[in-house]
Amino acid sequence: MTETVHTPEETRALDELHAAARAEGGTLTVYAGGDFAGQQDATVTAFRAAFPDIELNMIVDYSKYHDVRIDRQIETGTLVADVTHLQTSFDFPRWQRLGVLQAYKPAGFSQVHDLFKDPAGSWVAVNVFAFSYMYGPDGGPATPRNLVDPEWKGQIASSHPGDDDATLFLFKKYVDTYGWEWLEALARQDVHFHRGTNTPGEAVDAGLKRVGLAGGASGGAGTTWSTPDAGHPFLAWGQRAALLRDAPHPEAAKLYLNWMLSREVQASGFNGWNVRTDVVPEGGPIWTYDNAHVAEFTAFMEDRAEVERWRQTMVLHLGEVRGEPTPGWLGLHPTRHA
């Protein structure tokens, strides 16, 4: 078993890590969980601005495909990725047990909240994602309960809980809070379900629907992401990241992880939410929001049989997911997007 308990926190500065990454070859490949090819463009642009001589290949795909892709690459000795950050939190303890992760603690690791790191350093969350509902400039439902009001029939776009675990968990929390009658009423609302958690916001941004359900903030002008201040259920989680033990470019991976965990990058998160205890957003850290269910989501994800029961129950109520995957089909060994 790989010894990780006494892994020291990184002491090298970013410029030293940068020099090591250049000496190694100046190339980095990241497998990032997400919904469309350009979802991490802002990250890529900022990283390249800071380190223009490091070639960053950011490959975005659904986490449920990236994790088994990494498994298959490891099994066949054809690993492409150096580092990965995914929604599938349950993969990281599994990979740790299999010994395929390199224990590593980037600078600032000691300031990361305990919810967002493995004490041994096998993984650390590098950002916070959050899902709620959103609406256009004409206003929207006061709470998720009101999504079943007659006014919103035919006006809702949603990602599908049969396709994405985070969407599934959010729907579960709505059922826990509002009851199965609420879900049965929602099924009669002519909701437009689509693959990809980006699609609800896109539909509202484009004026195609008045309400988007189960997605992150789109950033579109006139689109309001419903904040959790009123106490209604929403979901937030830390996107876990790890350095793969057999990474082709481990020094570049370390540079990336240290940069991602830096105070400057962490402060730029949505609503200022981040994983560090010493970077406090105006509205307070995400772990102070009980209705974000941060720890509960991770526990839910660990029980794959329970996840599957909930998934198929949602399919029975709402129908099967349809459509091509929004990132496209990337195959077994993607190295970059066209």
N, C-alpha and C positions, 0 to 999 in steps of 0.2 A: 504493500500500500504506500502511495506517495506521501511523504511527510509534508504537512502543510501548516501544522499548528503554530510553528515558530517563524513563519514567513514574515520578514521585516517589511515595513512600509517603505516605498520607494523614496530615496533621498536625492536622486539626481534631478536637476532642474530641466525644464522643457528643452532648453537649448542643448544640453548634454544628451538628452534622449533623441533629439532631432539629429545630432551628429552621429549617434549610433545607428539610427535608422538609415541615414545616408550611406554609411559605411557598409551596411548590410545589403544595400542594393536599391534603396529608395522606393520600394513598392509595398503596397498594403491592400489586402482584400478583406472587406467587411461583409458578412451576411447579416442583413438587417431585416427584422420583421416589419411588414407594412403592406400597403394595399395597392400601390402603383409605383412605377419605375422611378418617378421623380420625387417621391415623398421625402427623401433625405437630401434633396438638392441644397437646402439652406445649410445643412451640416457640411456637405461636401464643399460648398463655396467658402465657408468660414475656415475649414481645415486647410484648404488649398491656399487661402490668403495668408494663413499663418505659416504654412510649410509648403511653399510653391514647388519645391524640388522633390516632394514625395508624391508618387503616383497613387492616388486613392481610388480603388475600384469598389464602389458601393453597390451591392446587389440586393435589391429589395424584393421580397416575396412573402407570401403568407408564412407565418412562423411554423405552422403545421406542416409545411413542405420543406422549409429550411432545416428543421431539426432532423427529419429522416434523411434528407440529402446529406447532411453532415455525417450522420450515422453510416450511410452507405459509402461515403468517401473514406471514412476512417477504416471501415471494414476492408476496403479494396486498396488501401495505401495510396489514395489519389486525392488527398486533402487539398482543397483550394483555399478555403477561408483561413485567415489568421486569427480573427476575432469575430464573435457573433453577439448580437443583442436581440432578444426574442421575447414575445409575449408568453410563450410556453414555459412558465416558471418551473414546472415539474421536471423538465429535462435536465436542469442544472444539478440537482442532487443525484439524479440517475447518472449523469456523466461523471460527477465527482466519484461516485462509487465504482464506476468502470475505470477510473484512472486516466481519462482522456483530456482532463483539464489541467492546465498549469497554474498552480497556486500563485497568485500575484496580488499585491496590495499597492495600487497606485497612490501617489501622494494625495493626502486628504482622506484616505480610507478611514482613518480614526474619527473623522468628522461626519461620516455617513451614518444615518440613523440605522439602528439595529434591524429594522424591518427590511432594509435594502442591502444587506450584505451577508455573506457567509463568514463567520468569524475566522475561519481558516484561510480565507482569501480565494476560494475556488471560483467565486463569482461576486459581482457587485452591480447593483442597478446604476445606470448612468443617466436616466431621465424618468420623468413621471408622465404617464398618459392618463387621460380621463375621458369618460364617455357620459353623455347626458342626452337631452333632446335640444333642438334648436328651432328657430322660427324666423320668418322674414319680417320686413319692415311694417307689415300690417298687424303684427302681434301674433301671439300664440297662446296655447293652453297655459293656465295658471300653474298647474302641476301635472305630473304624468297621469294622475287619475283622470284628468279632463281630456286626455287623448281620445277617449271613447265617446265624448260628447258629439251630438249630431253635426255640429258646425265643422268638424274636422274629417267627416267622411269623404273619402277620395282625395284628401289633401295631405296625406302623410307618406313620406318615403322613409324606408328603414333598411338597415343592414339586416341580414337574416340570422336568427339565433341558431339555426341548424348548421351554420357555416363558420361561425366565429365564436370562440369560447368566451371572450369578453362580452360580446353582444348577448350570448346565452345567459351569462351571469346577471347582466343588467335586467333582462327579462325575468329571470328568476326572482330578483329582488322586488320587481314590480308585482309579481304574483304573490310573493310573501307578504307584501304590504297591502295590496288592493284586492287580492283574492283571485280565484280561478274565474269568477264571473267577469272580472275585468278583462282577462285574456280572451274569454269567449266573445265579449263585446268588441274587443279590438279586432278579432278575426272577421267581424262583420263590417269593418270600417273601410274595406277596399284599399288596404295598405299596399303600396308598391314596394315589394321586397326585391332587393338586389344584392349581389355579392359585392364585398368591399365596404369597409366602414367609412370610406371617403364619400360614398355615393349619397347618403342623406344630405350632407352639407352641400354637395354639388347641385343636387336637385333644388334646394332652397335658394342657393346663390343664383341659379339660372331662372328662378321664378316658375319652375315647373311644379313645385309643391310648396305649400305654405309652411309645412312642418317637416323636420327631419328627426328621426329617432335612432338612437344607439350609434352615435358617432362622436368624434372629437370636434373641437371648434374649427370651423372652416376658414375663418379669417375674411370671409366675403363681406363687402360693404353692405350694410343693412341687415346682416344676419346676426341674430343674437343667440349665443349658446347659453342655455339656462343654467345659471349658477346654483350651487347647492345651498345657498344661505338660508333658504326657507325651510330646509330640513328634509326635502324630498329625497328619495334614494338616487344616488348616482354611483359611479364607479371610478376609482383611480388605482393605479398599480405602478410599481417600479419595473421598468424594462431591464431585465437582467442581462448582464454582459459577462463574457468570459474569454480568456486567452486559451486557445486550444493547444494542448501539449505539443503536438507535432506541427504547429504553425510554420509555414514556410518562411515567414518574416516576423519572428517574435519581437525584435526590437521596434519595428514599426508599429506592431500591435500595442506594445507598452506605451509608445508615444501617444497613440490614439486614445488609449484608456486614461492616461494622465491628463491629456487635454480635455477630454469629455468630462472628467470629474473636477476640473479646475473651477474655482469660484466664479470666474467670469462666464464660463459656458453654463454652469448651473443656474446662475442668476437670470439667464435668458429664457428659461422654461415658461410654458403657458401658465398664466396667472402667477408667475414667479415660482410655481411649485417645482421642487427639486428634491434631491436625496440627501443634501447636506444639512446638518443641524446648525451650522454657522452661517448659512445664507437664508435669511428669514424673509419671506415675501410679506407684502403689506397685509394680506388677508389671513396670514398665519400658515404654518406648515401643513402639508396635506395630511399628515398623520394625526392632526388635531380634529379632523372632520370625521366624526363617527359614521356619518351617512355615506362616506366614500368606500367603506368596506375593504380597506387595503389588505389587512391580514386575512379576512374571511375569503376574499377572492383566491389568494394563494392556497389556502386550505382546500377550497372547493376544487381547484385545479389538480391537486394531488390525487383525489379520488376519481380515477378515470372511469370507473364503472358508474358512479353517480353522475358524472358529467354526461355520459352516454345516455343514461336514463332520461335526464332532463332534455337532452338534445332531441331524442326521438319523440318525447312527449310534445315538445314545441312543434315538431314536424307534423304530428297528428292534428294539432290545432290549426297550424298556419300553412301547411303544405311544404313540399320539397323546395329546397333552394334551386334556382335555375340560373343559367348564364355562364359564360366563360370567366375564369379567374381574372380579376382586374389587373394583376401584374403581368398577365400572359403566362404561357407555359415555358419555363426556363430550362427544363431538362436536369440532368444529374450533376453537371459540372460547369455551371455558369461562371464566367470570369468578369464579365462586364455587360452592361446594357448597350444596345446600339444607339 
